[in-house]
């Protein structure tokens, strides 16, 4: 289907047949899966280790990742600008950091 500006819709299956798009999609799923693994168990682990013993401290523990994400996104965006480091090295650095973090 074409839009008024001449662009057309591309089905998801067609996008995922492109190896670069597929790699980005898989990397995004893996990078964001840490929340799915941590959220159900982190509170219990924090209590067992004595790191966070109250619901408030567990909530603060979860907010650390959100605060770090909020602070780091503008900096990473500036660094990934083509006139600085560039997007590809930043993606590789992020994937490496994610792998080390797991």
Secondary structure, DSSP 8 states (H G I E B T S, - for coil): -B-TTS-B---HHHHHTSHHHHHHHHHHHHHHHHHHHHHHHHHHHHHHHTS--SHHHHHHHHHHHHHHHHHHHHHHHHHTSTTTT-HHHHHHHHHHHHHHH-
